[in-house]
Amino acid sequence: MIRDFNWKRFKEQLVLVFNDELKSRPLKWYNYLNIIIIAVILLSTVSVFLTTFDISPMVDKINHLVDWFVLIFFTVEVSLRIWAADQIDTAKYGGFKGRIHYCLTFYGLIDFVATYPLWLGVFLPSLFAGGKLLLVLRVLRVVRLFGVFRYMKAFHFLGMALWSKKREMLISMVFITVITVVLSFILYLVEHDSNPEMIGNGWKSIVWAFAKYINDPGMIADMPIMTTAGHIVAFLVGIMGVAFFVVPIGLLTNGLSEIIAKEKEMEKTEENIAKLDKAFARILPKDMKYRTVPAFCSIATIQAKKDMDQKDIIDAVRACKHFRLRNLAGSMSIDDQTDRLVVESFPLNQPYGCLVKRKSTVTIVAPRAVSQAGTGNFAWHLALFGGFNYISREVELNPDVPFDYYNNIDNPDNRKTDSNFGVFLDDLKGLNSKWVIIILATKMEPDMSCHFLYGARKGDASYDDPTITIKDVDTFDAVSHALAECWKKHKVSSTWSAFSRCKNYMGKQIGDTNAFTIRVSYNILLRYPQKMSLALDTAKVLKAQLAAEHPFKEDPTWKDPGYGYHGFDGQ
């Protein structure tokens, strides 16, 4: 039972609890757990406070039980925080060293020192029986109160403001310090002879000046100035004392204003992202009984339906990882290349894009989903309806230097060119599929067409070429002709030939498998109203021909309403 427990899911739930965010409305279950943690922190502080009074034996006994409860509660809570830290940031907190790094962060260190050392008082009571060590343990318990700050947005803003203005504050403090030191030495020169007891050396004059800045709490500078020049210098020191506090406070105030403005802008952007998500409500095509995700939404449509201006839309797209802007002009025919800006949504659960493992012998691949409009959406639904594995490339690390996963599959240097490429390739090979079907787009004529590629010579529709990527020729021949017949119902033509003889072509380098490419015309991907019906029929044929041991079976969730890909078939 323990082995079957979904520990990864459990960690993800813990991250929701430990996200230190209480502003969600309405409050979620994990917000209530955060409130409980804050309450226990306050209870711990009250417990320590009570130990400073002479209390009755009954109250002392209750207080002792509270101490035990608090210690066990926070030991479990802190241990879970450390264990789940890799889910917060795998790069920073993954592995043993990452956990150490987490424990050395501000709140991580507070949690650690306010919890684990207290067990020494349990196992070594004689060592802490009175004296300073017992006082240290009580102080450590009070230190836990700092943990409340992590749940207070104001302190988060303050930290961000200090960090954003650190350079300006450092410069101002250095400037004020230098001026103060100069004035201190001038004060020494003009005051030393008249007042040697007060200004006996340069160090005393410096101490006098800085003591005045903090209103001289230790009476260090409680000596009168004797000379007129000394009074002038003291007046200037007083002015610098005002600047010593006013300048940093002014910078901090300005920083807070900027942070709050950015926070409001972020909240607005989050609201706009939520609107964009709802713009991709799953639709129910007239010729189908299953809901599907729209391939894209035009800017004009979003403006009209979601009351967003173009800037809001663009800002939301830039801030959200699973949206991108697309100009469909590049997908049009030469005679109709009018600019048409749209927003495209895509599934994202890997650094390179999306991976869905369905334990199938068939895998659908969309290696150019990031650059070819509509291919990812079509391939996703094809894999969904067929119950096939799915993998797509949705992320372009460097748009200025395009990198093609389809024709660069086996060059070792490519892992350095694009760090995501190696992960994509390893995931693809790790599926160990018997059949790999690659979906690409094309502008080929006629407009409604699909084209088979399997590594043969250009124009060669036979299977005589020894370089083809098909091992089971008979099955592929049956599949391709069954698909051709299926597509005729949609008035889609089909052709066989090859444009992919290069050794780095994906189909040649992904292992001992059958691989072929289907290039679908943009007219189908972007303009054909029944394209999802085409994807469904194609999936049924592929299922019957390549995975007959698992007959086609509809999933009730395909009829569920929702938005985009999130929560759709496990995504």
TORKOLKOL-453488 format. One record per residue (C-alpha): x, y, z. Coordinates in steps of 0.2 Angstrom, whole numbers, plus 5000, padded with zeros to 4 digits. Layout:
<pts>
XYZ/...
</pts>
This chain:
<pts>
500050005000/501450125004/502350084988/500750124978/500550294987/500750434975/502150524984/502450654970/500650704971/500850714990/502350834988/501350944976/499950954989/501251005002/501851144991/500151214991/500151215010/501951295011/501651424997/501551565011/500151645002/498551695011/497751814999/496751684989/494851714988/493951614992/495051535004/495651354999/495951215011/497851245011/497451425016/496651355032/498151245036/499251405034/498051495047/498251345058/500151355057/500051535062/498951495076/500151365083/501651495081/500651615092/500151475104/502051435106/502451615109/501051635123/501751475131/503451545132/502751715139/501851625153/503451545159/504051715164/502651725177/502351625193/500851515188/499851385197/500451195195/498851165185/499251295172/501051245172/500551065168/499451125154/500851235147/501951085148/500750985137/500651135125/502551135124/502550955119/501150975106/502051125098/503651045097/502950885089/501850995077/503351095071/504550955070/503350875058/502951035048/504751085046/505250905041/503950905028/504551075022/506251015020/505750855011/504550944999/505851094995/506351014979/504551034972/504651224976/506251244965/507151084959/508651174953/509051254970/508351134982/508450964974/509550824982/510450834999/511450984995/509851074989/508951035006/510451105015/510351265004/508451275009/508951265027/510151405025/508851525018/508051655030/506451565034/507251395032/508551435045/507251505057/506251345056/507751235059/508451325074/506751355082/506351165081/507751035080/508851105094/507351095106/507450905106/509150925115/508150985130/507150825129/508550695127/509850795138/508750875152/510150875164/511150985153/509751115152/509151105170/509151295173/510551425168/510851505152/510651355141/508851345146/508651525142/509351495125/508051365122/506651485127/507451615115/507451495101/505551455104/505251645103/506251655087/504951555078/503851705079/504851775064/503951635054/502351735054/503251865043/503251735029/501351745028/501251935028/501352025012/501952185019/503552115025/503752035008/503552205000/504752275012/506052155008/505852174989/505952364991/507552355001/508252234987/507652344973/508452504980/510052424988/511252504976/510452674979/510452654998/512252594998/512852744988/511852864999/512552785015/514352785009/514152965004/513353015021/514752915030/516152995020/515453175023/515253135042/517053075043/517653225035/516653345046/517253245061/519053275057/518653465054/517753465071/519353385079/520453525071/519353665077/518753595094/520253495101/521253645108/519753715117/518953555122/520353415123/519353315136/517853295124/518853285107/520453205113/520753125096/520053085079/519152935084/518153025098/517653155086/516953015074/516052935088/515353095094/514653135076/513852965074/513152955092/512253125088/511353035073/510552905085/510153035099/511552985109/510752845120/512352805129/512752985133/514352965123/514253145116/513453235130/514853365130/514553545124/515453625109/516553775114/517053865098/516053955085/516753845071/516353695081/514553745082/514553775063/515253595061/513953525073/512553605064/513153525048/513253355057/511453385063/510953415045/511853255039/510953165054/509353205046/509953155029/510652995037/508752935040/507753035027/508752985012/508552795015/506752815021/506452915005/507252774994/506352645003/504652735001/504952754983/505452564982/503852514991/502752624979/503652544964/503352364971/501552394976/501252464958/502052314951/501052204962/499452284956/500052264938/500452074942/498652054949/497952134934/498952024923/498451864933/496651924930/496951944912/497751764911/496151694919/495151784906/496251714892/496051534900/494151554899/494351614881/494951434877/493351354883/493251184876/492051184861/490751054855/490951034836/489251014827/489850844819/490550774836/489950724853/491650764861/492350924867/493950994860/495151134864/495151274851/496751284841/496851474843/495851634847/495951794837/496451954846/494852034840/493751894847/494651904864/494452094864/492652084860/492151934872/493351964887/493352154887/495252164886/496252284875/497752224865/499052284877/498252184891/498152024880/499952044875/500552074893/499551914899/500251804885/502051864889/501751824907/500951654905/502051504899/500651404891/500151544879/500951624863/500651744850/500551684832/500351774816/499451654804/500051754789/501451624787/500251484786/499251564772/499451534754/500451654744/498951744737/498151764755/499551814767/498651944777/499251974794/498151894807/498751894825/498051754836/498351684853/498751504854/498651394869/499651234872/499951094885/501551114895/502250994908/504050974902/505451104899/505251074880/503351064879/502250914883/502350724887/500950614890/501250434894/499850314891/500750144890/500350134872/501350054858/500950204847/501650384850/501150544842/502450674840/502350854836/504150914835/503751084826/502151134836/503151284842/503351344824/501951264814/500151334819/498851204823/500051044822/500151034841/498251054843/497850924830/499150794836/498550814854/496850764850/497350624838/498350554853/496950584865/495650504855/496750354851/497450334868/499150354862/500750424870/501050604865/502550714865/502750894858/504051034856/503151194862/504651294868/505951394858/507351434869/508151564857/506951624844/508351724836/509251554832/507851434827/508251254830/507351114822/507050954832/506350854817/507950864807/509250874821/508950724831/510650634832/511950774832/512850764849/513250954848/511350994847/511150954866/512351104869/511351214856/509751184865/509751114883/507951054881/508350954866/509250814875/507750794887/506550784873/507550654864/507850554880/505950554883/505550504866/506650364865/506150314883/504350274877/504950124868/503550134855/503250014842/502550144830/503050334830/501950444820/502550624817/501350764813/501950914803/501151044793/501251094774/500651214761/500651084748/499351084735/497951034734/497451134749/496550984757/497850854758/498950734769/500650674764/501550514770/503450524772/504450364778/506250394772/506150334754/506850434739/505850584733/504450534723/504650344727/503050274734/503750094735/504650014749/506149954740/507350094747/508350014761/508450174770/506550184774/506050194792/504750064791/505149884798/503349814796/503049864778/501449764777/500649844792/501150014786/500449984769/498749934776/498750084788/499150214775/497850144763/496550134777/496950314781/496750364763/495050284762/494550364779/495150534773/494150524757/492550544767/493250714772/493750754754/495550754759/496850684747/498350584751/500050554743/501650454747/503450504744/504950564754/505850724758/506750654773/508250554768/509550654779/510350544792/509750664806/507950644801/506950604817/506250434810/507950364807/508650394824/507450354838/507750174840/507150004832/505450064828/504250104814/504150284811/503350384798/502750564795/501050634791/501150814784/499450894785/499051044775/498751214784/497051224776/496551074786/497351124802/496751304802/495251314791/494351154790/492851154802/492850964803/494650944808/494250864825/493150744817/494550704805/495750684820/494450564828/494250454812/496150454810/496350394828/495050254826/495950194810/497650194819/496950114834/496149974824/497749944813/499149974826/498449934843/496949814839/497249734856/496549894864/494949934855/494350114853/493450164869/492750334872/493150424888/491750504898/492950654902/492950704883/491250774886/491650874901/491651064899/493251154904/494651274898/496151234888/497151074891/497251094910/496450954919/496050864902/496550684902/497750714916/498550864910/
</pts>
